[in-house]
Amino acid sequence: MNTKTKVLLAISLTSFLISATGILWGLFLPVGAIVFGLFIIFNILGKESDLFDEEQRLRTALAEKNASTPKSSQKSRNESLLSSAPLRS
């Protein structure tokens, strides 16, 4: 768990404990439930976003690698097509 999820869990538990005492029950119980829901979402999607970031880094590195090394056969084929095209006046 990272810092955000720990903070959300602490706020959620604190809100539930305060609501259990009966002090401002109508305020702290919904706040605790909402923050707990955010904690669950952050916890589940945190792993998925890490995997997505890693995949995007790999794709970017692969694209940069392919873009930096032009293929000589493709370049010579394009040049031959341009030289054999008829000129229009």
Secondary structure, DSSP 8 states (H G I E B T S, - for coil): --HHHHHHHHHHHHHHHHHHTTTTHHHHHHHHHHHHHHHHHHHHHHHHHHHHHHHHHHHHHHHHHHHHS--HHHHHHHHHHHHHS----
